[in-house]
Amino acid sequence: MTQIIAALSDVSDRYEVLFVDLWGCVHDGVRAFPAAVAALQRYRANGGTVVLVTNSPKPRLGVATQMRGFGVPDDAYDTIATSGDSARAAMFEGVVGEKVWFMGEWERDHEFFEPIHVIHDPVAITRVPLDEAKGIVCCGPFDPMADPAVNRPEFLLAKQKGLKLLCANPDIVVDRGETREWCAGALARLYSEMGGESLYFGKPHPPIYDLARRRLAEMGRDAGNAAILAIGDGIHTDIAGAMGEDIDSLFITGGLSARETATSEQPEPAALTRFLATEQSNPTYAIGQLR
C-alpha cells in the first residue's frame, strides 16, 4: 500500500540514487519550485546522487540551459538523461530512415538534429516533406493547444506509406504554469490508434532507464534497483516506468493528478486510494509536492 510521506527526507536515507522527473516536480515550465530544489540539494549534500530523468525531447545540455532559466541551480543534480537523447541516438542509427518528416517547433527543437557523440557512424538525416519521407520524427505538436486530431489527414497518408513515427517525448500533456499543453506522446498515441507504428524512448519505456544508468556509469557510480528511488508526477510515465524497472517510486500528487487526488498541501488519502485503484498503480510513496 502506498505510504503518504511529509518530506523526501523521511525516506531518502534508504536510497543512494534518485531518478527525478522535472516538469511538475522541480519546475512548472516557467519557474523552479524552491522547496523541491532545496530537497535535492540536501540529498546531494548528504552523499546522494541525483539523475534528472526527463521526457524532454531536448539534448541534456539544452535541458540544463533551460533549467537555469527557470531558476534550477546546477548543484541540485548530478547528471541528466533525456528522452530526446535516447531518441536521437535511435534516429542517427536509422530506425526511421534517412529522410524524415519533422513534427514540432523548429525554433525550440532544432537541437534534436545536432550530432550525438555516442553514435560512431551516424546516418545522414534530411528533413523532407511528408510525401517524400521514409519516417517521422515527432518532438511535439505544431500547435500545443490544438487537438491532436487535426493531424489525422497527415497520419492517414503516413500510415498508408508505412512510415514509423519516432516519439521523442511520450508525455501526453504537460502543465506550463497554469496552461495545459499537448505533447508528442498524444500524437504518437493517435498514430498508433490509427494503425501506424510509434517508437518510444522516454518514460515509461526501458531505453531512457538504460540511458540513466549509463549516465551513472559515466560518473563512476553503480546502483542496484533497491538503491534507486524514482520521483515523478506522471502515473503513466514516471510511476509506470519505475514499476516496470522494479524500482521504488515517490508519486508527486500535486502535479498532473492534483484534482483526482484532491491535493492541496497533501493528497486526500481516500481520493488517492481511489485514483490508484482506478489506474491500477502502486507507487511506494506519495507526497503533495517534492520537498
C-alpha positions in Angstrom: 0.0 0.0 0.0 1.3 3.5 -0.9 2.6 5.4 2.1 2.0 9.2 2.2 5.1 11.0 3.5 5.7 14.5 4.7 9.1 15.1 3.1 11.7 13.4 0.9 14.0 13.2 3.9 11.6 10.8 5.6 12.8 8.1 3.2 15.8 9.4 1.3 18.4 7.7 3.5 17.2 4.4 2.1 18.4 5.2 -1.4 21.8 6.0 -3.0 20.3 7.5 -6.2 17.2 9.5 -7.2 15.8 9.4 -10.7 13.9 12.7 -10.7 11.3 13.9 -13.2 11.5 17.6 -14.0 8.2 19.1 -15.2 5.6 19.1 -12.4 8.2 18.1 -9.8 11.2 20.5 -10.0 9.6 23.3 -12.1 6.3 24.1 -13.8 7.7 25.0 -17.2 8.1 28.7 -16.1 9.9 28.7 -12.8 11.5 26.4 -10.3 9.8 25.1 -7.1 12.1 26.3 -4.3 11.2 23.5 -1.9 11.9 20.8 -4.5 15.3 22.4 -5.3 16.2 22.6 -1.6 15.2 19.0 -1.1 17.5 17.8 -3.9 20.4 20.0 -2.6 20.1 18.5 0.9 20.0 15.0 -0.6 23.2 15.6 -2.5 24.9 17.3 0.4 24.3 14.0 2.4 26.0 12.0 -0.3 23.2 11.0 -2.6 23.3 11.2 -6.4 20.5 12.9 -8.4 19.8 11.9 -12.0 17.2 14.1 -13.7 15.3 11.7 -15.9 13.0 13.7 -18.2 10.8 13.1 -21.2 12.0 16.4 -22.7 12.9 16.0 -26.4 15.9 18.3 -25.8 19.5 17.0 -25.5 20.8 17.2 -21.9 22.8 20.4 -22.5 19.6 22.0 -23.7 17.7 20.9 -20.7 20.5 22.2 -18.4 20.3 25.6 -20.1 16.5 25.7 -19.9 16.6 24.8 -16.2 19.0 27.7 -15.3 16.4 30.0 -17.0 13.7 28.5 -14.7 15.9 29.1 -11.7 17.1 25.5 -11.0 20.7 25.7 -9.9 23.4 23.3 -11.1 24.0 22.0 -7.6 20.5 20.5 -7.4 21.5 17.5 -9.6 24.5 15.4 -10.9 23.5 14.5 -14.4 20.6 14.3 -16.9 19.1 11.6 -19.0 16.6 12.9 -21.6 14.1 11.1 -23.8 15.5 13.3 -26.6 19.0 11.9 -26.3 17.7 8.4 -26.2 15.5 9.0 -29.3 18.3 11.0 -31.1 20.6 8.0 -30.8 18.0 5.8 -32.4 17.3 8.3 -35.2 21.0 8.5 -36.1 21.1 4.7 -36.1 18.5 4.9 -38.9 15.4 3.5 -37.2 13.1 5.7 -39.2 15.2 6.1 -42.3 17.4 8.9 -43.6 14.6 11.2 -44.9 12.2 12.3 -42.2 9.1 14.4 -41.8 9.6 16.6 -38.7 6.8 17.5 -36.3 7.4 20.1 -33.6 8.5 23.7 -33.2 11.8 24.1 -35.1 13.0 27.1 -33.2 12.6 25.1 -29.9 13.5 21.6 -31.2 16.3 22.1 -33.8 18.9 20.8 -31.3 17.4 17.3 -31.7 19.1 17.1 -35.1 22.6 18.0 -33.8 25.2 15.2 -33.9 25.3 12.9 -30.9 28.8 11.5 -30.0 27.6 8.1 -28.8 26.8 7.1 -32.4 30.1 6.4 -34.3 28.8 6.0 -37.8 25.6 8.1 -37.9 23.0 8.1 -40.7 22.8 11.4 -42.6 19.4 12.7 -41.7 17.5 15.0 -44.0 14.2 16.8 -43.3 11.8 16.5 -46.2 8.0 17.0 -46.8 5.7 14.2 -45.8 5.2 12.8 -49.3 9.0 12.3 -49.6 9.6 10.9 -46.1 10.7 7.4 -45.1 9.8 8.1 -41.4 8.5 10.7 -38.9 10.4 12.4 -36.1 7.9 13.8 -33.6 9.2 16.2 -30.9 5.7 17.6 -30.3 2.7 19.2 -32.0 3.0 22.1 -34.4 0.4 23.9 -32.1 0.5 22.6 -28.5 -3.0 23.9 -27.8 -4.6 22.2 -30.8 -6.4 18.9 -30.5 -4.1 16.1 -31.8 -6.9 15.0 -34.2 -6.0 17.9 -36.5 -3.1 15.7 -37.6 -5.4 12.8 -38.9 -5.1 13.6 -42.6 -1.2 13.6 -42.5 -1.2 10.5 -40.3 -3.5 8.7 -42.7 -1.1 9.3 -45.5 1.9 8.3 -43.3 0.1 5.1 -42.3 -0.6 4.3 -46.0 3.1 4.8 -46.7 4.1 2.5 -43.8 6.1 5.2 -42.0 7.3 4.6 -38.4 6.9 7.5 -36.0 9.8 8.2 -33.6 8.3 9.8 -30.5 10.9 12.0 -28.7 8.6 12.7 -25.7 6.0 10.1 -24.6 4.2 12.6 -22.3 0.6 13.1 -23.3 0.1 16.5 -21.7 2.1 18.9 -19.6 1.2 21.9 -17.5 3.1 25.1 -18.4 2.3 27.3 -15.4 -1.5 27.2 -15.4 -1.9 26.2 -19.0 -2.2 22.5 -20.1 -0.5 21.7 -23.4 -0.4 18.6 -25.7 2.9 16.7 -26.0 4.4 14.4 -28.6 3.0 11.3 -26.8 -0.5 12.4 -27.7 0.4 12.4 -31.4 2.1 9.0 -31.1 -0.9 7.6 -29.3 -3.2 8.9 -32.1 -0.9 7.5 -34.8 -0.9 4.1 -33.1 -4.7 4.1 -32.7 -5.0 4.8 -36.4 -2.9 1.7 -37.1 0.5 3.3 -37.5 3.7 2.2 -35.7 5.1 4.5 -33.0 8.5 4.1 -31.4 9.0 5.3 -27.8 12.3 6.1 -26.0 11.2 8.0 -22.9 9.4 7.0 -19.7 7.9 4.5 -19.1 9.9 2.7 -21.7 13.2 0.9 -21.0 15.6 2.9 -23.2 15.6 6.0 -21.0 16.3 4.0 -17.9 19.2 2.3 -19.7 20.5 5.8 -20.6 20.1 6.9 -16.9 22.2 4.0 -15.8 24.8 4.8 -18.4 24.9 8.4 -17.1 25.6 6.9 -13.7 28.4 4.8 -15.1 30.0 7.8 -16.7 30.3 9.2 -13.2 31.8 6.0 -11.9 28.7 5.2 -10.0 26.7 1.9 -9.9 23.5 1.3 -8.0 21.2 -1.7 -7.9 17.5 -1.4 -8.2 16.9 -1.4 -4.5 19.2 1.6 -4.1 17.2 3.8 -6.6 14.1 5.9 -6.0 12.2 7.3 -8.9 10.2 10.6 -8.3 7.6 11.9 -10.6 4.0 13.2 -11.1 3.1 11.1 -14.2 1.2 8.0 -13.2 1.5 6.5 -16.7 5.2 7.6 -17.3 7.2 8.1 -14.1 5.3 5.6 -11.9 4.6 3.0 -14.5 8.2 3.2 -15.6 9.5 2.7 -12.1 7.2 -0.3 -11.6 8.4 -1.8 -14.9 12.0 -1.3 -13.8 11.3 -2.8 -10.4 12.4 0.3 -8.5 10.7 2.2 -5.7 8.8 5.4 -6.6 7.6 8.6 -5.0 4.4 9.9 -6.6 4.0 13.7 -6.7 0.3 14.0 -6.4 0.1 17.8 -6.8 1.1 17.8 -10.4 -0.9 16.3 -13.3 -3.2 14.4 -10.9 -3.8 17.1 -8.3 -7.6 17.2 -9.0 -8.0 13.4 -9.0 -6.1 13.0 -5.7 -7.7 16.1 -4.1 -4.2 17.5 -3.4 -3.8 20.9 -1.8 -0.8 20.5 0.6 -1.1 16.7 0.6 -3.3 14.2 -1.2 -6.5 13.2 0.5 -6.0 9.6 1.4 -9.3 8.2 0.2 -9.1 10.1 -3.1 -5.5 8.8 -3.6 -6.6 5.2 -2.9 -9.5 5.5 -5.4 -7.2 7.1 -8.0 -4.5 4.4 -7.7 -7.1 1.6 -7.8 -8.6 3.1 -11.0 -5.2 3.4 -12.6 -4.0 0.0 -11.3 -0.9 1.6 -10.0 1.1 1.1 -6.8 3.8 3.7 -6.1 5.8 3.1 -3.0 5.2 6.6 -1.5 3.2 9.7 -2.3 3.5 13.4 -1.4 1.8 16.5 -2.5 4.9 18.3 -3.7 8.6 17.4 -3.7 10.1 19.0 -0.6 
